[in-house]
Amino acid sequence: MKTSYNVDENGFYGDFGGAFIPEMMYANIEELKSKYLKISSEKNFKKEFSDLLEKYVGRPTPLYYAKRLSEKYNTKVYLKREDLCHTGAHKINNTIGQILLAKKLKKTRIIAETGAGQHGVATATVCALMGIKCIIYMGEIDIKRQAPNVARMKMLGAEVRPAISGSKTLKDATNEAIRDWINNPIDTHYIIGSVVGPHPYPDMVARFQSVIGNEVKKQLKKA
């Protein structure tokens, strides 16, 4: 049995995937679907992306051999130190890629959702870098729980909008971000932070984060 881990032209990974979305979101998703692969494969895009990852994010991140943990479990455990990236997590890899994509699409406004706040910080950071307006949706409860990250987002110039419906957490922040995007389809790009959502987001985020795996393959050979 042959298994493929690559997405097909309709956004499916085997039985799962696709884009089951409200009709009013169709134009937004279709624009991304029709343009992101072409833009992200352009020579100038790839050079700017790799330059920013190296000189702004601080890549490549080191691969650390966890000696004591390896001894405890009688195996070899390596830790990819993504916490050493600018902003303190891997989220910045994806937001760098998506902010460059947004610029190519001539978007002047960025929205995002966040739960723990790390994706919100990464999005606010790249918006500050590029001088683009940034709005972060966050559940009212999460805003209270993650006050330090909320302060970082605001310090970076982002507007943090509370989601006050439902459970007042990430799910509701996502709903608010989608409503915003439906109402502002022309000038706004929605930066989703994980390999989730309607096609082409899972494929797009995975591509921008694949820098981690590509580095690991080279680093493991040396290690």
Secondary structure, DSSP 8 states (H G I E B T S, - for coil): -----S--TTSEETTEE-----GGGHHHHHHHHHHHHHHHTSHHHHHHHHHHIIIII--S--EEE-HHHHHHHTS--EEE-GGGSTTSSTHHHHHHHHHHHHHHTT--EEEEEESSSHHHHHHHHHHHHHT-EEEEEEEHHHHHHTHHHHHHHHHTT-EEEEE-STTSSHHHHHHHHHHHHHH-TTTEEE---SS-SSTTHHHHHHHHHHHHHHHHHHHHHH-
